[in-house]
Amino acid sequence: AEKYDDFKNLDEIKIIEILEALDQLAERQGYTYELLDKKLMQRVENLIFKIWKIENEEIVDIISVIVIKLGLKNVFNYMKNVLKDELPQNIKIIIQETIDEADEHIEDPYHSLKKFIR
């Protein structure tokens, strides 16, 4: 198995593949209706920070989905901060939509389902 210790040298296609796999795992985690273990959540956030490429729309879009599915507060807060930076409009739109969708409930990705659970 290939080991990705140096994420800086990964090309964007490999980064997208890693993020798509992480998105599938986040989807499966969603079916448990439980948050990730704090240590695992921190490892996922660290991975995302290492492979973050703000100029790539597809990467930012996949990260946004993962952030919402897993309630990744640190990455979410980073996204809110970079929104203040000079960014392409398409990237700003993705980040703003993520903020609008999850802002008050980022730490609880299942908040909208609570009305259906007794």
Phi, psi and chi 1 to 4 in degrees:
 res  aa     phi    psi   chi1   chi2   chi3   chi4
   1 ALA       -  140.2      -      -      -      -
   2 GLU   -76.9  137.4 -146.4  173.2  -38.3      -
   3 LYS  -107.9  130.4 -169.7  172.5 -179.3 -176.9
   4 TYR  -103.8   75.3  -65.1  110.2      -      -
   5 ASP   -81.8  -32.1  -73.0  -29.8      -      -
   6 ASP  -111.1   86.3 -172.8    6.8      -      -
   7 PHE   -69.3  -19.2  -67.1  102.4      -      -
   8 LYS   -65.5  -25.4  -68.1  175.5 -174.3  165.3
   9 ASN   -93.6   -0.3  -67.5  -30.7      -      -
  10 LEU   -73.2  140.4  -73.8  176.5      -      -
  11 ASP   -82.1  167.7   61.6   27.0      -      -
  12 GLU   -63.6  -30.6  -69.4 -177.5   -3.8      -
  13 ILE   -66.1  -43.3  -68.1  173.4      -      -
  14 LYS   -66.3  -38.2  -72.6 -156.0 -174.4  -55.7
  15 ILE   -61.5  -44.4  -70.2  171.7      -      -
  16 ILE   -62.8  -40.9  -70.2  167.8      -      -
  17 GLU   -61.7  -42.9  -71.8  173.6    1.1      -
  18 ILE   -62.4  -45.4  -69.2  168.2      -      -
  19 LEU   -66.2  -37.6  -71.6  171.2      -      -
  20 GLU   -64.6  -38.8  -74.1  174.2  -15.7      -
  21 ALA   -65.4  -41.5      -      -      -      -
  22 LEU   -64.6  -37.2 -169.0   55.0      -      -
  23 ASP   -63.2  -40.9 -179.1   45.4      -      -
  24 GLN   -63.6  -40.6  -70.7  175.3    7.6      -
  25 LEU   -65.7  -38.5  -68.2  171.5      -      -
  26 ALA   -63.7  -37.8      -      -      -      -
  27 GLU   -62.2  -45.2 -174.8   74.9   25.0      -
  28 ARG   -64.8  -39.8  -69.3 -178.0 -175.9  138.2
  29 GLN   -60.5  -36.2  178.6   66.5   29.1      -
  30 GLY   -59.0  -32.0      -      -      -      -
  31 TYR   -70.9  -13.5  -67.1  127.1      -      -
  32 THR   -85.3  -17.8   69.9      -      -      -
  33 TYR    57.5   29.9  -59.3  102.0      -      -
  34 GLU  -129.8  147.8  -65.8  178.5    7.7      -
  35 LEU   -72.4  155.6  -65.1  174.5      -      -
  36 LEU   -64.2  151.9  -76.2  178.5      -      -
  37 ASP   -55.2  141.7  169.4   78.3      -      -
  38 LYS   -57.8  -39.6  -67.7 -144.5 -178.0  -78.4
  39 LYS   -66.0  -42.1  -75.8 -175.3  179.0 -178.7
  40 LEU   -66.7  -40.3 -178.0   55.2      -      -
  41 MET   -59.8  -42.0 -173.7  178.1  -68.7      -
  42 GLN   -64.8  -39.2 -173.4  175.2   23.2      -
  43 ARG   -64.9  -40.5  -71.8  180.0   67.8 -168.8
  44 VAL   -64.8  -44.2  169.9      -      -      -
  45 GLU   -62.2  -42.5  -73.7 -176.7  -36.0      -
  46 ASN   -61.1  -41.5  -71.6  -19.5      -      -
  47 LEU   -60.6  -47.0  170.4   64.7      -      -
  48 ILE   -61.3  -42.8  -71.7  173.4      -      -
  49 PHE   -62.1  -35.8  -75.9  129.8      -      -
  50 LYS   -70.8  -31.1  -74.0  179.3 -177.4  176.7
  51 ILE  -107.6    6.1   61.5  176.9      -      -
  52 TRP   -59.7  128.7 -178.9  -84.4      -      -
  53 LYS  -132.2   98.0  -70.2 -168.9 -178.6  -71.2
  54 ILE   -63.7  -22.4 -164.8   69.0      -      -
  55 GLU   -84.9   -8.0   67.3  -80.6   -3.1      -
  56 ASN  -101.5  113.1 -176.4  -59.7      -      -
  57 GLU   -60.2  -42.6 -178.2  177.0   -3.8      -
  58 GLU   -65.2  -40.9 -172.8  173.4    3.5      -
  59 ILE   -64.5  -46.2  -71.0  173.3      -      -
  60 VAL   -62.6  -39.1  173.3      -      -      -
  61 ASP   -64.4  -46.2 -168.4   43.8      -      -
  62 ILE   -66.1  -42.4  -61.8  169.1      -      -
  63 ILE   -59.6  -41.0  -72.2  173.3      -      -
  64 SER   -59.1  -42.1  -64.1      -      -      -
  65 VAL   -65.5  -45.1  170.0      -      -      -
  66 ILE   -62.7  -42.4  -65.8  167.8      -      -
  67 VAL   -57.7  -44.1  164.1      -      -      -
  68 ILE   -70.2  -44.6  -69.8  172.7      -      -
  69 LYS   -62.8  -35.8  -73.9  179.8 -178.7  176.7
  70 LEU  -103.6   -5.3  -64.9  179.1      -      -
  71 GLY    65.9   46.4      -      -      -      -
  72 LEU   -82.6   88.1  -57.2  177.5      -      -
  73 LYS   -61.2  -42.7 -177.9 -179.1  176.9 -175.4
  74 ASN   -65.0  -42.1  -66.7  -33.9      -      -
  75 VAL   -67.9  -40.0  179.7      -      -      -
  76 PHE   -59.0  -46.7 -176.9   76.9      -      -
  77 ASN   -64.0  -37.0  -72.3  -24.3      -      -
  78 TYR   -61.6  -42.9  175.9   77.1      -      -
  79 MET   -60.7  -42.0  -67.8  173.0   80.8      -
  80 LYS   -61.7  -39.0  -72.6  170.7   76.0  170.6
  81 ASN   -70.5  -41.5  -73.3  -29.0      -      -
  82 VAL   -71.5  -17.6  -61.3      -      -      -
  83 LEU   -61.2  -24.4 -166.9   59.2      -      -
  84 LYS   -75.9  -17.5  -59.9  169.9 -169.0  167.1
  85 ASP   -78.6  169.1  -63.8  -16.7      -      -
  86 GLU   -75.4  110.1 -171.2   69.0   31.6      -
  87 LEU  -131.7  155.2  -61.2  171.2      -      -
  88 PRO   -59.9  147.4  -19.5   29.3      -      -
  89 GLN   -58.5  -40.0 -171.5   62.0   27.5      -
  90 ASN   -63.6  -34.0   56.9  -23.8      -      -
  91 ILE   -71.0  -42.6  -57.7  -63.6      -      -
  92 LYS   -59.7  -39.9  -78.5 -171.6  171.1 -163.7
  93 ILE   -63.0  -45.3  -70.6  169.8      -      -
  94 ILE   -60.5  -47.6  -67.2  168.4      -      -
  95 ILE   -64.7  -43.1  -67.3  172.9      -      -
  96 GLN   -64.3  -39.5 -172.1   60.8   56.0      -
  97 GLU   -62.9  -38.3  -73.1  174.0   -9.5      -
  98 THR   -64.0  -44.9  -56.9      -      -      -
  99 ILE   -62.1  -45.9  -67.4  166.8      -      -
 100 ASP   -61.3  -37.4  -67.7  -14.3      -      -
 101 GLU   -74.0  -35.6 -177.1  174.7  -19.7      -
 102 ALA  -122.5   -0.1      -      -      -      -
 103 ASP   -50.1  -54.8 -162.7   20.9      -      -
 104 GLU   -75.5  -19.7  -66.7  178.8   26.4      -
 105 HIS  -125.7   27.1  -54.9  -76.0      -      -
 106 ILE   -60.1  -33.0 -172.4   58.7      -      -
 107 GLU   -80.2   -6.6  -66.9 -176.9   75.9      -
 108 ASP  -132.6   85.6 -177.3    8.9      -      -
 109 PRO   -65.1   -9.6    6.7   -8.5      -      -
 110 TYR  -104.6   11.5  -49.7  108.6      -      -
 111 HIS   -57.2  -37.7   76.1  -83.3      -      -
 112 SER   -72.7  -16.7   62.9      -      -      -
 113 LEU   -89.3  -13.7  -59.6  174.7      -      -
 114 LYS   -61.9  -27.8  -72.7 -175.5  176.8  175.7
 115 LYS   -69.9  -17.8   58.9 -173.4  170.1 -167.4
 116 PHE   -95.4  -11.2  -58.7  110.1      -      -
 117 ILE  -104.3  133.3  -57.4  170.4      -      -
 118 ARG   -99.1      -  -65.0 -174.5  174.9 -167.1
